[in-house]
Each structure stands twice: as C-alpha cells, then as structure tokens.
Amino acid sequence: MSGILTIAEKELRDFVTGKRFLIIFSIIVIMTIFGVITGMQDYDRQLEQYKQQQAQNQPMIASMQKQIADAEARGDDPAMIQGMKDQLDYLFNPWMPSIVDIFYRVSTPMSMAGAVLAIVMGFDLITREREEGSLKQLLTRPIYRDTVIIGKAIAGILAIVIMIGATFLIAMAILLINSMVPAGDDLLRILAFFGISVLFVVCYFTLSLMVSTITRSSTLAILCMLGLFLIFFAVPNISYEVTALITGPYPIQPDTSSIYQPSFDGNYTPPTEAQTAAMNEAQWKYQNETIAYYKKQQQINDIISYLSPQSSYNALYQAALNRQKQWDPAEAYAGHWSQKPLPIDQTLFPKWSYMLTLLAEITAALGLSYVLFMRADAT
C-alpha cells in the first residue's frame, strides 16, 4: 500500500505542476468564469422577463377566475374546469428562473476542455516511460507492477477531482460575490453537476490510460484518443439521424377530408354513424402508432447514446440542471406532459442508466489497463 501511495504522490505532483495540465486547467478556469458571468447576465434578463410576465398575467388571472366561477355555476364538465384551474395555477406561478440555469454555460468547458485535459493527462502516462526507458528501470526495483498502474490511476483521478473542485469553488465564489446564494434543491443540483463532470472527465482519463497501455508510442496513443474523442463527440449529433433511418417514416395520419367536405350542391352532410366509428377507430390507431413510434425512437436513440461518454454526460448534466421533466414526445402527444418544477431526484434518477454506463466504462478501462500492463513487455 505504501508503494501505491508513493507512486500516486509522485505522479500527482507531476500532474499538477506540469505545463500541459496548468495550461489547459487555466483555459477551463477562464471559460468557467466567462460562462458563469454570461449565465448571470442571462439569469438577470430572464428574471426581469418573469417580473414583466407576472404583471401582464393579472388581467388574464381575473378573466380566468370569472370563467371558472361561471363554469362551476353552470355545472360544466369537471375535467374541463380542472384544466382551467391548471391554467390559472400556471398564470399565478409562471416558470421562474433559477440560479441553476447559470451552469448551463459551464457545461461546455467541462465537456470540451475537460475531456481534452483528461486525454492529455493519460495518453503518454505509460508510453512516455516506455520510450524513455524509465519504465524498465522502475520495474527492476522491488516493486510490483500493479503498484505502478494503480498509483498512476489514483494520481490522475485525484488531479481531476482537484481541478473540478477548484472550478466549483471559483464558480461559487463568483455567485457569492454577486449576492447569489444557492440553497436546497438548487445547491444539490449544482453539486450533482460537478460530480457528474468528475465522472465524465475521469472516464476520458481512464480511456486515455488504457490506450497508453495498449500502444507502443505516444504519437500513436494521442492519435487514437483524438479519433475516439471525435467519434464520441459526433455520436450525440448523428444519433437522431441514425434513429430516423432505423425507425423509418412517420405514421401516416388518416385522411378524413372526404367525410367533412360539402356536397356538390354546397350543402353539408354530416357523417353517418358508421363513418364516425371508422374515423374514430382510425384516429385511435394513428395515435397508438405515433406513441409507439416515439417510444421506439427514444429506445434506439438511448442505445446509440450509451456508446459515447459525451452522450451520457449530456443526458446526466441536463437532468441535473433541468428542473422540468425531460421532454418525452410520447407523453406529450398523449397529453400527459407537465411543466411544473420537479425536485432533483425526479429528474436525475430516471437517468440512472447513463450513470451506470459511465461507471461501467471507467471500470472496464481501468480493468483492461491493469490486465494489459501486467502482461506487457517493459521495453
């Protein structure tokens, strides 16, 4: 254990004092500061719009209250009255901006610069020592191979935690200086965002470490990681196109124009009971086919997205920051959609599969790195 800690301490010191780490970390800090400041400007603008909307809603609130009272007096359909009450509730409580929205602007530094930093940290972690001959010298000492690879992995993960932890503290300091104090659900969401960012960057680091263990040169390792990065980055952009090709054309809406067209003499003939029944059955079938189509699209898109850490990160950080349930076309089409703010457990936990995917990718990359390093030639 002491050997692992010794190597981890040495590698961690090399990481945090290395020029490459400091340059990219500085870029991340600058991008984060810019993102937080820009996000605060967006938040102030949205807050002003929210106040204006509240003032504009007052006449509509009075009108809606009168309509509800009249409908209740007439004994109208309870479902219709409840729908009017839901509209009134939204007018009373329109969607209010949150401090959490500021951190959407911070997601880009994490997804781009964070991934690049992880690649730079890991691509030559083994190949550089093999090329310089220091790996052979290290392994001739009374030290186990697993101590070397485990120590390097621990050091890389700790460096990433320090980097993202420092970024979090800088972002929170900017908010506090501007008298913005997140609390409760907002604070949990911000912490979850940075925790997810740690997992994402660690995933790229472990993949880079694995490639460094497999390849024989640093040049080949960096080329392989850049190729993987471009592929992973492209997956979220092409997943919907690939999904559309697999699912095929959209269901065709039934044509009811002939039933409602006026006759040649200009008179309108109402549809017969048989025509109405056939039309209702066709519409019901179309609705079920459309819902099934949307669900199939979502399932295929999820499967494709699991292939990319980028897609998993996008799904997780959006679930952490978005207080609204993620858009579901099937539910929206069926009329089951709600715009009410939800607590973090109801937006993030449904995305557990993406979290599991990131953890599985990290575990697999570390496991392969360990096995390959234990069997590899030191020269």
TAURBEL-V830281 format. One record per backbone hydrogen bond with DSSP energy under -0.5 kcal/mol. CO is the residue of the C=O (numbers start at 1). NH is the residue of the N-H. If there is no record, write none. Layout:
CO,NH + CO,NH
This chain:
1,5 + 2,6 + 3,7 + 4,8 + 5,9 + 6,10 + 7,11 + 8,12 + 9,13 + 10,14 + 11,15 + 12,16 + 13,17 + 14,18 + 15,18 + 18,22 + 19,23 + 20,24 + 21,25 + 22,26 + 23,27 + 24,28 + 25,29 + 26,30 + 27,31 + 28,32 + 29,33 + 30,34 + 31,35 + 32,36 + 33,37 + 34,38 + 35,39 + 36,40 + 37,41 + 38,42 + 39,43 + 40,44 + 41,45 + 42,46 + 43,47 + 44,48 + 45,49 + 46,50 + 47,51 + 48,52 + 49,53 + 50,54 + 51,55 + 52,56 + 53,57 + 54,58 + 55,58 + 56,60 + 57,61 + 58,62 + 59,63 + 60,64 + 61,65 + 62,66 + 63,67 + 64,68 + 65,69 + 66,70 + 67,71 + 68,72 + 69,73 + 70,74 + 71,75 + 71,76 + 77,81 + 78,82 + 79,83 + 80,84 + 81,85 + 82,86 + 83,87 + 84,88 + 85,89 + 86,90 + 87,91 + 88,92 + 89,93 + 91,94 + 98,101 + 99,102 + 100,103 + 101,104 + 102,105 + 103,106 + 103,107 + 104,107 + 106,110 + 107,111 + 108,112 + 108,113 + 109,114 + 112,116 + 113,117 + 114,118 + 115,119 + 116,120 + 117,121 + 118,122 + 119,123 + 122,125 + 124,128 + 126,130 + 127,131 + 128,132 + 129,133 + 129,134 + 129,135 + 133,137 + 134,138 + 135,139 + 136,140 + 138,141 + 141,143 + 144,148 + 145,148 + 145,149 + 146,150 + 147,151 + 148,152 + 149,153 + 150,154 + 151,155 + 152,156 + 153,157 + 154,158 + 155,159 + 156,160 + 157,161 + 158,162 + 159,163 + 160,164 + 161,165 + 162,166 + 163,167 + 164,168 + 165,169 + 166,170 + 167,171 + 168,172 + 169,173 + 170,174 + 171,175 + 172,176 + 173,177 + 174,178 + 175,180 + 176,179 + 179,181 + 180,182 + 183,186 + 184,188 + 185,189 + 186,190 + 187,191 + 188,192 + 189,193 + 190,194 + 191,195 + 192,196 + 193,197 + 194,198 + 195,199 + 196,200 + 197,201 + 198,202 + 199,203 + 200,204 + 201,205 + 202,206 + 203,207 + 204,208 + 205,209 + 206,210 + 207,211 + 208,212 + 209,213 + 210,214 + 211,215 + 217,221 + 218,222 + 219,223 + 220,224 + 221,225 + 222,226 + 223,227 + 224,228 + 225,229 + 226,230 + 227,231 + 228,232 + 229,233 + 230,234 + 231,235 + 232,236 + 234,237 + 234,238 + 235,238 + 235,239 + 238,242 + 239,243 + 240,244 + 241,245 + 242,246 + 243,247 + 244,248 + 254,256 + 256,259 + 256,260 + 257,261 + 263,266 + 267,263 + 267,269 + 268,270 + 272,276 + 273,277 + 274,278 + 275,279 + 276,280 + 277,281 + 278,282 + 279,283 + 280,284 + 281,285 + 282,286 + 283,287 + 284,288 + 285,289 + 286,290 + 287,291 + 288,292 + 289,293 + 290,294 + 291,295 + 292,296 + 293,297 + 294,298 + 295,299 + 296,300 + 297,301 + 298,302 + 299,303 + 300,304 + 301,305 + 302,306 + 304,307 + 305,308 + 308,312 + 309,313 + 310,314 + 311,315 + 312,316 + 313,317 + 314,318 + 315,319 + 316,320 + 317,321 + 318,322 + 321,323 + 323,342 + 328,332 + 329,333 + 330,334 + 331,335 + 331,336 + 332,335 + 343,346 + 343,347 + 344,347 + 344,348 + 344,349 + 345,349 + 348,351 + 349,352 + 351,354 + 351,355 + 352,356 + 353,357 + 354,358 + 355,359 + 356,360 + 357,361 + 358,362 + 359,363 + 360,364 + 361,365 + 362,366 + 363,367 + 364,368 + 365,369 + 366,370 + 367,371 + 368,372 + 369,373 + 370,374 + 371,375 + 372,376
